[in-house]
């Protein structure tokens, strides 16, 4: 993108939006949807495609904003696009723009303003600090150790501590494990994504064939672990993190990995749906029993796949599950109109981010997902979690000021990370860890609960900072890419060129 002139980018942006409007018109003509959300979808697409105009590179200052806006359209737009294709959009309002749609557009707009403001300020005033990276052995061995510990802790958590997704099983498991074991297990689980990223970083940086085999093994084991744990996010995490690493390190789209992701969505995701419905739902088989009888459980799952994923009561597809506009509509319709505003209550766990449970056993822990289900009367089940999205939760707490100030703050946070830790200026494992953890917790976590995502994000940044202080020793040369002038290179930076193929 950096080699394309501004005028050409503007033309591409206009063509992309005209093409999207044309496709919507064709879909309307074919399906005859009675309530097409033309203006909303056109405005949302124009907002989310705006990085075409100013994206400097795939791993530059605006890469985080581009990734967020792509995820934002997936959450807030693709559901309506899918329904437009089938002629059955569920939007009740017949207004040109409904209140939730205006909130989605306003929230996205102020987020972009917050992001771009921080990037501009950073380019003008931020001083450059010394850039140092880990040694090759520290990157790979550290990554392997962290991934191994994290994987073991995750397995123990889902199979032996919290053996089921019900409240009863969770409470009983945590009581039996004890505060110390729970605290250590949570800390170890936070290491797993960092370990995956470090292994991927070693593979893309040093190009050792054995490291590619290690990456494939890690991604495969993640899928198996996610299957046993009945956690689709856990299963997809390995592949997603590797793709993010390739984009940020090489500044290119990993086409083969994207093809693999599409195959996963088409072939593997329905198996996970069948597993949840048939094994845990209908049969009530525990995760420990799944491990002991894995072959039989897999046969039962495969035999139930067609039944679970077809018919009028079929499980949702990956695209349908990705849409979050239903939660936003519900919250904007009922909050303040039969459902009380929270006034910051669901955000209170953020206050105890760095205080361990062993020090403060009664620190606030708000099950926001369950609270949404209960307060908005979504289902009668006590164990059901309903994702409010960050946008919906901000409105549920503070109304329209929460939408404006909260989304601007999220944009500023992403802008700080995007300008301070982008990989176009300097490629280090620390920058990769900070950027991808931000994508995982802040961007991908946008559909969920604010406190749950940001507590993990803040703790992860603290851990990455400590690792950087302990292991970052090798000087890394400035690669340019931002408006800030590079500092005068040291002798070590002039001599040490760990990436000659990139700098040539």
DRENBA-815739 format. One record per residue: x, y, z of N, C-alpha, C, CB in turn. Coordinates in steps of 0.001 Angstrom, whole numbers, plus 500000, padded with zeros to 6 digits. Glycine has a CB too. Example, Ala and Ser with C-alpha at 12.3 -4.5 7.8 and 13.67 -1.06 7.14 Angstrom:
DRENBA-815739
513190494310507800512300495500507800513200496700507800511308495527509046/512850497750507080513670498940507140512900500030507870514084499402505725/
END
This chain:
DRENBA-815739
500825498786500000500000500000500000500858501262500000499067500007501214/502091501171500573502914502368500714503325502943499365504148502057501535/503442502095498317503902502546497017502782503144496186504535501408496275/501544503054496631500406503560495875500197505026496218499126502737496172/500003505848495210499836507279495424498513507565496121499911508033494093/498405508705496831497157509069497512495958509141496571497325510397498207/496159509684495357495051509773494413494555508396493995495470510566493189/495492507476493800495107506112493413494354505437494549496351505278493026/494786505677495780494094505097496927492655505618497012494855505413498229/492503506909496760491164507493496807490269506883495738491234509014496631/490823506667494555490051506030493479489656504610493882490865506008492159/490601503870494479490304502505494924489204502505495985491573501832495479/489264503475496871488241503585497922486863503836497312488597504720498910/486795504752496379485513505060495729485000503848494967485658506265494773/485882503166494234485466501990493473484981500870494386486616501491492609/485673500683495512485258499633496453483862499918496995486266499516497617/483582501173497310482273501523497850481188501441496787482307502918498449/481494501877495567480524501731494483480226500262494209481038502409493210/481268499433494256481069498005494051480200497385495136482403497300493999/480410497819496384479600497290497483478134497690497329480141497784498832/477885498943496970476510499404496765475857498635495617476484500922496479/476613498394494563476088497637493425475710496218493833477114497599492292/476567495573494616476274494213495083475031494196495963477473493639495855/474882495202496819473673495279497642472430495430496778473770496447498628/472530496242495732471393496419494843471027495142494129471681497493493842/472035494394493700471777493107493048471121492133494028473092492505492493/471641492098495270471070491209496279469611491554496555471880491284497573/469326492850496616467937493276496846467047492872495674467865494804497062/467568493023494471466780492667493303466492491183493224467482493106492060/467439490369493679467262488913493618466385488410494753468616488210493660/466686488846495999465988488310497168464733489093497526466915488292498349/464656490369497114463479491169497407463257491403498882462283490524496832/464308491768499613464200491979501062463223493123501357465596492286501678/462260492920502255461270493968502535461816495142503337460113493377503271/462941494974504017463474496044504854464991496144504692463106495808506332/465461496432503488466917496494503265467508497675504010467245496599501754/468658497448504623469309498517505400470380499187504544469937497953506716/469955499737503403470886500265502411471787501360502967470123500795501231/471181502393503543471979503531503995472937503115505106471068504668504480/472443502335506056473295501886507159474487501091506645472490501039508145/474225500104505795475302499261505298476280500057504443474735498099504497/475770500982503635476657501794502800477557502684503655475836502654501828/476979503318504683477775504177505568478774503363506385476858504968506505/478335502212506870479242501372507656480398500879506800478487500181508258/480115500468505574481191500006504693482140501147504350480611499399503406/481593502342504122482463503479503806483381503815504976481624504705503431/482861503677506198483677503913507388484745502841507538482800503957508639/484345501585507422485273500480507687486277500276506559484500499199507911/485985500797505372486939500688504262487826501922504143486196500465502953/487644502902505020488416504144504931489930503965505040487967505073505998/490453502923505715491912502766505738492540502608504355492274501578506576/491742502277503341492290502207501985492950503536501621491178501854500960/492414504628502144492901505960501784494253506264502419491891507016502198/494449505819503678495649506275504402496505505143504976495237507187505521/496206503897504675497006502783505210498414502841504621496334501405504890/499423503048505484500789503193504996501412501850504629501640503887506037/501166500816505404501628499460505098500840498497505973503179499306505333/500902497217505649500133496226506396500612496087507830500206494887505707/501825496521508119502329496446509494502725497823510021503527495497509568/502162498885509438502517500240509826501613500818510899502491501125508634/501596502136510987500892502827512065499385502602512056501169504292511984/498818502400510870497367502256510763496913500806510598496865503068509604/497826499874510780497444498469510609496424498042511667498687497565510679/496609498476512908495669498117513960494275498680513679496176498618515309/494212499906513190492923500497512863492248499724511738493090501969512473/493022499314510762492467498543509649491899497219510127493533498298508587/492630496550511007492171495265511534490922495453512373493272494592512364/490908496514513192489724496754514016488499497027513150489966497928514970/488636497880512134487485498226511306486986497033510504487840499365510367/487897496142510103487458494912509438486630494054510396488674494112508916/487110493943511644486359493192512651485040493886512984487199493018513923/485047495204512987483837495988513286482756495738512232484172497499513354/483162495693510976482186495399509922481682493973510030482799495633508540/482572493052510392482155491665510580481104491561511677483361490781510918/481331492256512791480405492197513917479099492922513640481052492778515142/479188494089513014478037494972512904477401495017511521478435496336513291/478031494403510523477492494519509176477220493234508437478392495299508390/478062492220508636477926491019507812476637490260508102479113490105508028/476112490391509322474837489752509616473733490322508739474480489921511092/473689491655508611472697492298507750472935491984506279472715493802507964/474199491903505881474511491551504494474003490140504191476040491647504230/474260489208505104473798487831504925472280487768504839474294486948506069/471613488529505694470145488537505680469599489230504432469607489232506937/470335490233503932469927490885502695469959489896501531470835492089502399/470947489021501545471057488018500487469912487012500525472381487290500599/469390486759501734468298485788501868466929486459501882468477484973503139/466908487797501929465648488511501898464914488557503210464781487916500899/465616488408504328464924488353505629465723489055506708464666486902506042/465901490368506618466593491130507656465682491267508870467024492530507129/466249491072510062465463491051511292465314492417511956466086490104512259/465816493472511339465685494811511900464210495205511952466495495836511069/463744495556513172462328495907513342462027497317512853461927495777514805/462979498228513034462736499619512660462672499776511145463827500524513237/461712500539510690461599500842509270462187502206508936460147500784508837/462775502877509932463411504171509699464637503985508809463806504843511041/465030505054508150466212504976507291467425504539508091466483506328506616/467555505077509302468591504642510247467938504438511605469764505683510338/468115503264512193467590503011513536468555503590514564467374501485513779/468099503690515811468952504229516877470214503381517068468167504305518198/470113502045517139471341501251517263472286501448516082470996499781517395/471744501585514883472600501798513716473325503137513810471772501735512425/472635504172514270473297505471514451474396505373515497472276506549514857/474166504588516563475184504421517603476404503678517058474600503666518812/476167502671516242477275501917515651478115502818514757476747500712514848/477470503627513941478192504533513049478925505614513831477231505175512051/478249506203514825478891507238515641480062506662516418477879507871516605/479879505479517009480954504856517771482170504566516913480467503582518407/481948504051515711483066503789514810483760505060514375482592503034513601/482977506122514142483544507393513686484448508014514751482424508371513315/483976508080515999484797508700517048485995507829517381483963508951518312/485874506509517203487038505638517410488126505965516400486638504150517300/487738506153515143488715506528514119489360507864514461488050506597512732/488572508837514914489125510140515306490122509989516450487997511103515715/489765509184517458490671508966518579491967508326518148490012508113519623/491865507345517268493064506636516777493979507591516008492660505441515869/493410508298515038494224509160514184494819510328514963493393509683513022/494118510802515978494651511893516799495908511458517532493599512373517802/495881510263518113497049509770518852498213509507517906496699508488519627/497945508954516734499019508719515764499664510039515354498478507980514522/498864511073515133499406512375514751500258512975515866498272513333514389/499771512882517111500536513413518240501828512643518436499704513367519518/501784511340518267502990510527518430504023510878517365502644509030518362/503555511114516149504486511449515073505170512782515278503769511461513761/504503513690516003505080515023516220506012515060517429503968516049516403/505576514415518540506246514681519804506945513493520445505275515208520747/506652512276520045507159511125520796508644510909520541506378509862520427/509466510842521584510885510552521404511102509076521109511679510963522646/512139508806520369512465507419520051513359506849521139513151507311518669/513060505653521541513887504976522542514703503884521866513013504381523680/515676503366522579516508502304522032515654501083521719517637501937523012/515930500460520596515174499288520157516071498073520257514639499466518707/515640497105521050516433495902521249515547494672521125517133495929522620/516150493583520661515401492352520445516028491213521233515345492004518950/515294490105521313515791488911521975516776488178521057514619487983522375/517617487351521655518478486488520857517659485366520240519622485914521712/518197484722519214517474483648518522517099482518519471518316483098517375/518044482075520289517767480968521215516730481361522250519050480518521913/516804482612522732515837483065523737514430483120523155516235484444524283/514315483549521893512997483629521261512365482259521160513100484261519874/513103481287520583512487479985520356512302479202521649513323479180519387/513363479123522468513253478347523707512233478976524651514623478242524402/512269480308524753511284480980525590509869480739525091511567482468525644/509685480810523782508364480560523218507892479146523449508367480849521752/508784478179523257508409476782523444508042476497524897509546475866523001/508813477066525822508538476844527237507204477483527636509683477408528102/506981478713527199505735479390527558504522478699526940505783480850527117/504664478267525679503539477572525059503285476241525757503802477348523559/504357475520526109504182474243526785503514474384528141505510473567526947/503991475348528938503372475577530249501922476042530098504180476619531049/501698476943529140500352477440528932499396476371528457500371478556527955/499867475497527583499021474417527066498680473423528168499719473695525902/499667473085528987499411472158530094498407472762531077500729471806530823/498598474046531393497686474702532332496273474785531750498200476112532683/496167475058530459494855475134529813494166473786529827494988475637528377/494917472729529531494361471376529561493868471021530963495411470355529094/494695471289531957494300470977533336493069471788533742495467471258534311/492997473020533310491876473892533674490561473338533138492104475315533141/490544473002531869489298472579531240488929471122531510489392472795529769/489906470299531767489625468870531936489493468480533401490719468043531287/490310469055534292490328468618535685489861469653536705491691468200536033/489884470939536348489452471965537301488018472396537007490397473185537251/487802473019535870486445473424535462485977472424534416486412474911534895/485330471376534865485023470243533995483797470455533124484828469019534818/483050471517533364481849471805532575481632473308532554480597471071533153/480754473790531696480534475223531548479462475768532486480160475529530133/478890474919533334477841475380534238478438476135535425477000474194534730/477623476984536042478075477709537237478458476751538348476989478666537728/477668475698538516477916474738539589479270474066539436476819473687539620/479576473637538204480860472982537957482020473959538142480892472386536543/481818475201537720482879476201537859483176476494539322482492477492537139/482146476744540109482331477053541530482969475882542262480990477412542182/482472474685542004483014473496542665484470473268542290482188472264542307/484790473434541004486158473218540551487128474215541151486223473292539053/486729475473541215487608476500541775487816476297543268487034477890541514/486773475883543971486902475620545414487832474445545672485522475343546040/487715473394544885488570472219545074490025472501544730488065471068544231/490240473355543731491615473640543305492343474554544290491612474277541920/491635475477544911492270476404545845492750477667545150493435475728546542/492880478739545917493219480039545350494589480027544677493185481104546432/495590479401545323496941479409544768497001478679543432497919478776545750/496402477487543372496410476726542121495673477461541015495785475353542332/494563478097541361493799478849540364494609480023539848492471479341540955/495270480760540751496069481922540353497222481523539442496608482642541587/497928480455539808499054479979538987498556479493537630499819478843539712/497413478803537629496868478286536376496474479419535433495659477392536653/495846480445535959495455481586535121496686482281534546494610482589535933/497710482456535382498953483086534922499607482257533821499932483270536097/499638480940534009500257480058533014499478480083531704500342478620533549/498147480143531794497337480182530567497596481441529758495855480090530907/497925482530530438498240483770529731499532483654528922498353484922530723/500384482682529288501632482495528560501430481831527202502583481674529385/500333481084527047500163480280525837500169481111524554498876479506525922/499335482147524423499392482927523179500733483607522955498308483967523180/501397484032524038502726484640523882503711483622523326503238485195525232/503626482386523812504496481336523312504268481054521838504293480080524107/503002480999521425502687480769520008503286481882519144501149480689519794/503134483113519586503656484247518817505175484201518704503226485563519459/505850483814519775507310483762519736507802482668518808507869483546521132/507122481527518796507484480450517866507259480914516427506657479162518160/506132481576516169505856482097514829506877483160514437504436482679514761/507270484003515379508269485035515115509611484397514731508440485948516349/510004483367515464511259482680515150511200482068513752511556481587516198/510041481489513408509892480877512077510008481915510968508544480154511971/509295483020511077509294484009510000510594484810509951508117484955510165/511299484919511065512525485721511100513741484920510662512751486272512497/513847483669511135515071482897510890514910481867509782515502482202512157/513685481600509316513408480760508153514008479366508270513929481424506910/513952478784509447514440477424509662513294476446509389514999477246511119/513469475461508491512369474549508149511767473839509351512850473523507168/512601473483510327512084472784511503511094473649512277513235472364512416/511275474956512212510356475848512913508980475867512249510930477261512965/508949475671510932507658475573510250506903474340510737507851475519508716/507624473237510898506997472021511436506474472273512846508002470843511441/507240473042513638506790473357514996505518474199514966507894474094515771/505436475149514039504238475989513919503021475143513549504456477095512864/503177474239512584502062473366512179501621472498513347502467472477510979/502578471972514107502242471131515259501473471931516312503519470531515877/501906473156516565501242474005517560499805474301517130502027475327517761/499614474689515872498267475015515377497354473790515450498335475541513921/497880472625515089497079471394515130496688471039516559497852470231514496/497642471119517469497351470796518868496359471785519472498643470784519691/496412473032519023495440474013519503494021473629519093495782475405518968/493870473134517875492551472706517404492046471538518255492608472301515904/492912470580518530492522469427519356492179469858520775493647468381519386/492975470747521333492720471237522686491403472003522736493877472132523165/491153472832521731489898473558521682488705472646521521489925474547520571/488883471539520795487799470565520626487439469938521963488199469470519615/488450469467522692488212468836523988487575469824524955489522468289524572/488080471058524963487591472062525899486268472668525470488610473150526061/485801472345524261484587472945523711484726474465523689483341472523524534/485876474925523208486169476361523143486659476684521736487236476780524222/485759477191520904486104477459519503487190478517519393484866477903518723/487149479528520258488177480551520228489556479983520516487854481636521217/489624479055521455490888478403521784491398477593520604490726477503523012/490483476929519900490868476115518755491409476968517612489683475296518274/490793478120517384491201478980516272492388479863516611490048479840515843/492722479963517891493728480928518325495080480701517661493884480868519825/495520479458517547496825479185516965496930479703515543497108477705516992/495969479338514705495996479776513318495888481276513176494894479126512557/495021481890513973494842483346513898496124484072514303493674483795514800/496762483618515382497984484276515834499112484135514815498421483704517174/499208482976514189500244482775513167499991483696511970500282481290512708/498735483809511540498427484700510418498741486150510771496950484565510014/498402486554512010498725487911512436500242488138512425498154488180513840/500987487142512873502450487269512897503005487435511484503088486040513574/502489486671510534502969486772509146502667488159508585502316485680508256/501451488648508808501073489972508289501965491059508879499593490275508604/502199491011510181502948492076510843504447491979510602502676492050512323/504982490775510446506424490617510227506781490825508762506888489229510688/506010490201507864506339490248506436505600491334505670506042488926505811/504598491966506311503775492980505647503133492436504374504618494213505318/502609491237504459501916490635503318500759489779503814502892489787502461/499822489508502928498673488681503260499049487205503092497450489049502371/498902486366504124499239484936504012498116484166503309499501484328505417/498184484108501978497082483564501184496774482108501519497401483685499714/497800481275501644497565479861501933496926479676503304498875479078501857/497354480475504263496764480387505593495315480869505578497585481204506596/495018481871504765493633482326504652492755481254504014493561483622503834/493296480553503027492550479441502424492273478376503482493336478828501226/493282478103504318493091477145505407492014477603506380494398476927506153/491960478912506639490930479446507543489535479259506950491186480940507831/489406479450505633488113479246504976487707477771505047488171479718503503/488663476892504822488378475455504923487942475093506338489615474624504521/488600475699507323488219475465508723486784475907508963489172476212509683/486438477095508463485085477613508681484030476732508037484969479026508139/484365476150506876483389475345506148483294473919506691483745475310504675/484440473317507002484460471893507347484589471618508846485591471224506629/485424472376509555485730472056510949484752472712511915487148472486511284/484395473967511672483485474665512579482179473911512797483188476044512045/481529473357511759480298472586512002480512471375512907479718472122510685/481715470789512869482004469653513757482014470121515207483363468994513393/482583471288515451482572471850516809481141472120517268483402473153516865/480305472606516366478906472840516713478214471533517093478170473509515545/478469470499516313477867469190516604478386468631517922478155468199515464/479659468839518196480256468364519444479594469006520651481753468648519460/479410470334520586478780471024521716477342470549521924478803472544521492/476594470445520839475181470088520949474993468635521367474474470340519628/475691467726520698475455466299520924476162465776522164475900465506519721/477445466095522325478246465494523399477977466169524738479738465581523065/478053467499524779477866468196526046476405468542526316478695469455526065/475659468825525256474262469197525442473352468000525642473787469991524267/473249467157524620472308466030524674472766464901525587472091465486523290/474056464583525564474560463429526315475184463804527652475572462690525489/475576465064527851476144465489529116477448464815529475475177465252530188/478289464535528497479569463855528731480615464884529163480041463093527450/481334464584530228482342465513530743483574465537529841482744465128532177/484385466571530014485591466692529193486600465596529509486233468057529398/486675465212530786487586464118531152487184462836530446487597463902532680/485890462571530353485417461381529653485697461470528159483924461184529894/485666462685527616485987462878526205487427462472525929485757464340525790/488348462869526822489756462523526658489958461006526736490607463232527727/489265460364527657489423458918527842488839458119526687488769458486529138/487835458669526023487173457947524929487142458818523671485728457531525336/488276459363523317488314460365522260487819459813520922489724460897522106/488242458618520550487839458039519275486334457855519187488530456712519063/485744457321520244484288457111520250483548458442520215483860456304521492/484043459426520962483401460737520988483458461389519608484069461644522037/484582461237518919484714461810517583483727461158516621486151461646517064/483559459839516731482587459133515885481172459635516154482664457612516126/480818459795517425479485460291517776479263461705517231479295460278519305/480313462518517312480209463898516835479995463942515328481465464690517209/480801463173514597480691463171513143479345462626512678481816462354512535/478835461626513379477538461069512999476384462043513264477295459770513752/476608462988514202475551463952514537475684465257513764475567464244516023/476768465417512991477044466706512359475914467146511431478346466634511583/475470466265510556474426466642509595473138467025510300474159465500508618/472759466251511296471508466518512016471564467850512750471213465393513008/472706468161513375472826469389514164472880470626513279474066469330515044/473519470523512113473770471692511281472800471866510119475146471623510749/471709471114510108470696471270509077469316471317509720470780470123508046/468332471729508950466969471779509461466619473127510055466768470710510492/465390473258510492464898474538511020465523474896512352463397474496511170/466005473912513103466609474167514412468123473950514392465971473266515467/468722474173513240470161473944513092470969474915513941470571474070511626/472230474549514191473152475441514888473559476578513957474401474667515389/473984477688514525474380478838513725475693478582512998474502480074514603/475827479189511826477078479120511092478082480083511734476859479457509586/479331480000511288480369480886511820480033482346511533481741480531511221/479515482636510335479159484006509993478016484508510865478780484105508517/477027483653511102475895484043511940476331484285513373474810482977511900/477224483450513880477705483622515250478587484855515382478473482384515700/479190485272514280480077486439514337479302487741514420480987486467513126/478046487740514008477256488970514023476861489315515454475997488828513134/477105490577515838476793491026517204475745492119517222478048491520517894/475173492435516068474241493555516018472983493271516818473878493873514581/472615491994516987471432491660517772471557492100519217471174490179517717/472737491901519811472962492331521190472895493843521310474311491826521694/473483494540520342473462496007520364472028496519520257474322496582519215/471259495942519355469864496355519205469086496151520499469199495581518068/469279495011521141468562494695522379468916495685523485468882493263522833/470198495998523639470628496887524713470129498307524486472151496879524832/470217498792523258469752500155522989468233500269523081470218500605521609/467549499190522856466091499209522949465605499187524392465509498032522198/466298498441525266465766498199526608466494498932527727465800496749526889/467760499273527538468498499972528599467864501334528845470000500131528224/467498501593530102466792502817530435465314502750530137467390503957529703/464858501639529600463446501454529271463000500075529783463203501587527721/463066499928531103462738498652531725463950497932532281462050497771530739/465130498268531785466384497697532283467254498840532776467122496861531173/467687498777534026468426499886534640469829500029534052468519499683536151/470296501275533942471684501520533562472603501053534699471917503036533240/473817500633534345474742500058535322475653501088535986475585499013534657/475820502248535385476623503336535978478036502885536358475918503887537217/478632502067535520480014501644535726480183500343536489480739502701536438/479096499724536934479205498511537765479932497385537041477817498033538187/479635497151535765480265496025535063481743496259534791479549495764533757/482209497508534989483617497823534748484467497754536011483735499195534142/483857497499537165484601497522538430485744496517538517483665497273539553/485691495350537845486857494454537914488144495081537404486582493209537130/488054496141536597489267496804536113490074497421537253488905497881535096/489390497784538354490068498426539475491033497485540183489051498948540461/490798496191540046491637495211540745492505494411539782490767494263541560/492837495027538649493570494319537596494851493671538108493903495271536470/495657494403538872496973493908539275497004493416540728498008494999539086/495833493192541307495774492656542668495374491182542594494764493469543554/496276490261542934495940488833542835494864488430543834497185487983543054/494165487379543481493061486913544323493546486429545683492305485798543622/494801485972545754495321485515547045495490486682548017496661484792546853/495666487893547468495786489085548304494413489665548621496659490140547614/493520489621547650492167490172547811491155489117547375491987491495546982/490858488165548267489961487056547896488578487507547445489810486119549059/488105488630547969486756489097547646486750490232546634486055489542548899/487790490326545814487826491413544838486679491257543844489185491441544098/486192492378543269484998492335542420485174491444541195484633493732541977/484172490630540941484159489751539775482724489736539244484665488289540135/482465490521538232481109490682537711480921489772536498480830492167537335/480038488783536574479760487923535409478857488649534419479102486591535852/479434489601533693478636490502532859477804489755531820479542491498532162/478390488725531208477650487978530204476385487350530764478524486911529610/476475486778531963475303486205532614474338487304533065475727485342533813/474906488439533476474064489553533919473229490095532754474933490680534525/473822490150531568473067490570530384471903489620530141473983490627529139/472179488332530208471133487337529993470000487493531007471721485927530076/470366487746532256469358487854533318468574489155533229470020487749534685/469266490296533112468602491597533147467740491842531911469633492699533276/468186491342530767467431491568529537466491490409529203468385491795528386/466451489401530098465517488277529970465651487578528615464078488764530161/466905487261528269467156486601526985466741485137527043468641486716526597/467215484408528080466825483017528288466583482806529776467915482034527749/466059481645530108465816481292531513467013480602532150464597480394531624/468008480243531354469167479520531873470106480416532658469920478870530743/470576479953533807471499480739534639472930480676534127471454480251536077/473247479694533281474611479505532815474857480100531430474939478042532799/473893480835530904474002481385529555474712482743529597472599481525528908/475723482889528761476447484149528633476024484837527329477993483912528664/475642486090527402475296486879526226476327487993526077473847487462526336/477022487995524963478046489027524744477382490366524453478991488630523578/477673491407525242477036492709525022477713493552523959477008493475526299/478945493199523584479885494010522808480331495200523657479239494493521468/481530495686523396482023496856524133481117498054523929483448497204523699/480605498220522704479717499340522408478440499247523235479379499379520910/477827498069523253476603497891524016476827498064525508476017496533523743/477948497563526013478237497684527446478486499140527839479456496825527819/479155499886526974479369501304527254478045502049527349480249501935526174/477119501747526444475811502403526501475033501943527723475007502117525225/475093500652528043474367500115529191474842500746530501474530498597529252/476095501169530544476629501796531751476386503296531792478104501525531859/476663504005530703476687505467530745475831506146529673478095505936530610/475062505390528898474248506003527865475090506539526712473418507114528456/474598507580526046475300508134524887476671508712525227474458509201524252/476875509351526386478246509783526724479214508610526785478255510522528063/478745507458527241479595506280527264480006505850525876478898505150527959/479092505938524915479407505578523529480496506495522980478140505656522643/480308507808523147481243508775522562482606508718523250480668510196522658/482612508843524572483886508878525297484556507512525317483669509369526726/483763506466525488484333505123525551484951504688524234483275504135525960/484247504895523128484787504494521831485983505363521438483698504576520752/485961506645521823487128507496521568488341506988522344486825508962521951/488116506560523584489207506030524403489767504743523805488726505777525835/488896503867523347489367502633522704490201502972521475488172501725522310/489742503945520687490519504366519533491878504917519921489759505397518751/491921505692521009493192506248521472494148505147521929492953507241522613/493610504139522617494447503014523060495046502297521853493622502020523921/494211502009520872494703501336519670495692502216518920493537500955518752/495426503532518882496344504440518207497707504490518871495756505820518161/497718504442520205498998504438520932499796503183520600498762504528522460/499139502035520625499837500783520304500285500792518845498927499558520580/499395501244517951499725501232516530500885502130516175498539501632515734/501027503264516848502131504181516546503401503833517306501726505602516865/503249503370518530504423503098519369505050501739519097504043503187520823/504265500750518683504783499383518568504629498789517168504086498493519562/504443499622516161504257499047514825505549498408514318503780500125513838/505394497386513494506528496586513031507208497193511810506072495181512710/506600498213511201507238498846510049508440499672510473506240499724509302/508384500270511664509485501099512143510659500259512644509000502018513250/510372499199513360511416498313513874510776496969514190512115498921515144/511434495897513799510872494568514002511530493900515206511051493701512737/510770493721516268511245493034517463510137492134517982511694494046518554/510528491160518768509539490242519316508626490971520303510230489049520001/509151491961521010508326492719521950507220493468521225509186493700522747/507549494122520114506537494829519338505474493867518816507187495578518175/505902492702518361504938491712517877504011491275518993505660490497517290/504571490960520171503754490499521288502736491552521701504637490134522475/503182492801521837502266493864522260501160494065521231503030495180522478/501528494087519953500544494350518898499516493238518805501240494522517554/499979491984518787499035490878518587498197490634519838499786489597518202/498783490804521021497975490687522238496886491758522240498863490813523507/497201492940521731496189493986521617495101493586520629496832495307521188/495498492988519514494507492501518546493623491433519183495205491935517286/494246490520519908493498489407520501492527489882521568494454488388521098/492986490748522465492159491127523609491281492349523353493036491391524791/491814493357522679491061494598522491490206494548521224492018495792522429/490803494087520119490065494052518852489101492870518810491039493979517666/489641491656518954488770490482518917487878490420520152489604489203518805/488329491007521254487522491015522464486437492063522457488390491222523643/486343492863521380485347493925521321483926493368521358485545494759520065/483729492171520869482381491598520866481948491144522256482314490424519900/482874491065523206482552490522524521482447491571525605483574489522524912/483028491241526761482916492049527973484174492895528144482690491150529217/484019494161528479485150495084528572486151494643529635484657496493528878/485693494419530859486613494102531959487392492831531684485849493962533270/486714491798531197487391490520530947488520490684529941486394489474530444/488299491474528893489319491660527864490457492549528338488699492249526619/490122493667528974491148494648529320491977494234530532490506495986529582/491420493440531426492216492923532534493322492018531998491326492157533540/492962491116531098493963490224530501494964491025529682493287489153529617/494486492033528956495385492849528133496408493584528995494581493857527301/495959494212530062496867494966530927497876494047531609496074495744531979/497408492903532085498325491953532714499338491420531706497546490791533340/498880491172530479499787490679529450500844491717529110499010490293528197/500455492991529022501441494029528752502477494120529860500756495368528575/502031493972531101502983493989532217503968492828532105502237493925533565/503457491651531784504331490491531618505294490654530461503509489249531415/504812491197529340505683491417528182506771492432528530504859491904526961/506403493458529296507396494441529713508506493821530548506730495550530493/508139492951531471509150492283532294510047491381531444508476491460533403/509440490641530514510232489787529632511192490617528786509315488955528727/510729491757528326511584492629527519512784493116528334510779493832526987/512557493504529576513657493971530422514677492865530674513117494492531754/514201491624530746515112490511531067515869489994529844514331489367531695/515226489970528668515801489229527547516160490072526324514856488177527135/515670491298526206515966492106525018517352492713525133514911493216524827/518291492202524352519683492628524456520292493027523108520504491523525071/519746492567521992520362492775520685519833494059520040520098491565519767/520716495017519689520247496254519044519574495960517708521418497226518834/518515496708517431517776496540516182517792497855515429516317496070516445/518142497866514142518208499118513375516829499675513086518952498900512067/516780501004512952515530501694512611515206501416511149515637503238512874/513945501061510883513551500734509515512749501842508857512753499461509501/512436502901509615511645503987509046510184503635508966512152504347507678/509383504529508383507983504231508158507039505170508864507696502854508578/507519505945509843506638506910510500507142508316510227506557506646512026/506398509279510680506766510669510460507888511120511390505558511558510643/508182510319512408509201510716513370510588510427512809508998509987514711/511484511358512906512832511157512393513561510138513238513608512475512360/514330509250512618515037508231513381516168508826514199515577507163512456/516429508175515315517548508602516144518853508213515480517455507991517552/519927508866515882521231508530515333521595507105515707522304509512515832/521912506234514737522170504832515054523460504662515829522221504006513788/523470503682516682524681503352517427525571502487516560524346502635518757/526804502279517048527739501424516320527169500020516189529108501384517027/526544499546517270525960498206517220524861498106516182525415497819518576/524082499178516038522995499157515062523533499169513640522063500346515278/524673499869513434525252499905512104525857498565511717526299500987512022/526392497860512695527050496587512414526058495444512390528129496311513440/525123495457513347524206494334513489523034494480512539523710494223514928/522892493564511604521768493559510680521097492184510722522234493910509233/520218491983511711519595490671511824518631490373510683518869490565513134/518255491379509871517298491159508788517841491703507473515949491817509118/518960491166506979519560491733505774518639491655504570520851491030505464/517787490620504489516895490499503350515857491604503319516214489161503367/515497492138504469514506493206504553515153494563504298513819493195505925/516358494726504821517024496026504752517768496254503442517981496163505896/517929495214502658518717495330501435518042496277500432518923493941500802/
END
